Amino acid sequence: MAERTVSIGSSHGLHARPAALFTQAASQAGMPVQITKGAKKANAASILGVISLGIDHGDEVVLSADGENAEVVLEELAGMLEADMDQA
């Protein structure tokens, strides 16, 4: 299983809009992706799951995936989380 620790770049955290963009990308990854904040874990393709984690700007989360090209998938998703999606 591949893992990647990411610091959230969006200035308002993963509220509805950036969470929707992230979960859409995760659902198209072709493999299950998990996002973890502290002791709480969620399916990265679930908008309700991601929002329920209460992820704020600067928080560290762990992305994990298991499958062919998992490292590439995590790199792309991590890039999204590190960017300020509130500026797009």
C-alpha positions as CSV (number, residue, x, y, z in Angstrom):
1,M,0.0,0.0,0.0
2,A,1.3,3.4,-1.0
3,E,0.9,6.4,1.4
4,R,1.5,10.1,1.1
5,T,1.3,12.8,3.9
6,V,0.0,16.1,2.6
7,S,-0.5,19.5,4.1
8,I,-3.8,21.2,3.0
9,G,-3.2,24.3,0.9
10,S,-6.8,25.6,0.4
11,S,-7.1,28.8,2.5
12,H,-10.5,27.6,3.9
13,G,-9.7,23.9,4.1
14,L,-11.7,21.2,2.4
15,H,-15.2,22.8,2.4
16,A,-17.8,21.9,-0.2
17,R,-16.1,23.2,-3.4
18,P,-12.6,22.0,-2.9
19,A,-13.9,18.7,-1.4
20,A,-16.1,18.2,-4.5
21,L,-13.1,18.7,-6.8
22,F,-10.9,16.3,-4.8
23,T,-13.6,13.6,-4.4
24,Q,-14.3,13.7,-8.2
25,A,-10.6,13.2,-8.9
26,A,-10.4,10.4,-6.3
27,S,-13.4,8.6,-7.8
28,Q,-11.7,8.6,-11.2
29,A,-8.5,7.2,-9.8
30,G,-9.4,3.6,-10.8
31,M,-8.6,2.3,-7.3
32,P,-9.9,2.8,-3.8
33,V,-8.2,5.8,-2.1
34,Q,-8.5,6.5,1.7
35,I,-7.9,9.9,3.4
36,T,-7.0,10.0,7.1
37,K,-6.9,12.9,9.5
38,G,-5.8,11.8,13.0
39,A,-7.7,8.7,14.0
40,K,-10.5,9.3,11.5
41,K,-10.5,7.7,8.0
42,A,-12.8,8.2,5.0
43,N,-13.2,7.0,1.4
44,A,-11.6,9.8,-0.6
45,A,-14.3,9.5,-3.3
46,S,-17.1,10.2,-0.7
47,I,-17.8,13.9,-0.4
48,L,-19.7,13.4,2.9
49,G,-16.8,11.3,4.2
50,V,-14.2,13.9,3.3
51,I,-16.2,16.8,4.7
52,S,-16.9,14.9,7.9
53,L,-13.2,14.8,8.7
54,G,-13.3,18.6,9.3
55,I,-10.0,19.3,7.4
56,D,-8.8,22.9,7.7
57,H,-6.0,24.9,6.1
58,G,-2.6,23.6,7.2
59,D,-3.9,20.3,8.5
60,E,-1.9,17.2,7.6
61,V,-3.7,14.2,6.1
62,V,-2.5,10.9,4.9
63,L,-3.6,9.5,1.5
64,S,-3.4,5.8,0.9
65,A,-4.1,3.6,-2.1
66,D,-3.4,0.1,-3.1
67,G,-3.1,-0.8,-6.8
68,E,-1.1,-0.5,-9.9
69,N,0.2,3.1,-10.3
70,A,-0.9,4.0,-6.7
71,E,2.1,6.3,-6.3
72,V,1.1,8.2,-9.5
73,V,-2.5,8.5,-8.3
74,L,-1.4,9.7,-4.9
75,E,1.0,12.2,-6.4
76,E,-1.8,13.8,-8.5
77,L,-4.3,13.9,-5.5
78,A,-1.6,15.3,-3.2
79,G,-1.0,18.0,-5.7
80,M,-4.6,19.0,-5.6
81,L,-4.7,19.1,-1.8
82,E,-1.4,21.1,-1.5
83,A,-2.8,23.8,-4.0
84,D,-5.1,26.5,-2.8
85,M,-8.3,25.4,-4.6
86,D,-10.1,28.4,-3.3
87,Q,-8.1,30.5,-5.7
88,A,-9.3,28.6,-8.8
